[in-house]
């Protein structure tokens, strides 16, 4: 099975409001890894995703994908903080917006993969919040099934729905050997999905801790595993354990 690409991000300087938000910042992501960037609001997490996606270009530095300079081709699949579905288009049409060459069979397969088989003709208003997020995930996978960027994808959802989506994501990521960079303020997101947690904070932003081995594969973690990883991340966030 082919693995998702490896990434290297190097930012010499990125200014925000006349002051450096990033300076001499670097991050590498192994092929097929799921890395969670965790930090407080305003720590630059979403900015890092926008740089990786090629949306934010006003920085000094470079992004390398498999050793080759970005922009990325194809672009990464991007899962946002909300579903961002076009309300005047059906579910199938929302997927086709990002991939005009999708066939009806490919659309049905994409929806089946996220647990929405048979809903291609539904309208966004007919779907629950969790179902809309699943459409957003299917759309991102349609763009690029091997490189996903996740920007706080579980905010404003009930915990039961969050756990369902986390389990779904873990299965899909493992099945596709996808490379994932996820940002969150919640250690449990990393504990349920990530191989590695990178804690960032400060101005300029720096890596406060890099927890490179979070234990068993995400889809195989027990509740006890998740609780232990959350405790480890929270201890690192409070400075109780070394980076």
Secondary structure, DSSP 8 states (H G I E B T S, - for coil): ------EEEEEEEEEETTEEEEEEEEEEE-TT-EEEEE--TTSSHHHHHHHHHTS---SEEEEEETTEESS-SS--EEE-SS----TTSBHHHHHHHH-TT--HHHHHHHHHHTT-TT-TT-BGGGS-HHHHHHHHHHHHHHH-TTEEEEESTTTTS-HHHHHHHHHHHHHHHHHHT-EEEEEES-HHHHHHH-SEEEEEETTTBEEEEEE---SS-GGG--HHHHHHHHHHHHHHHTTSS--
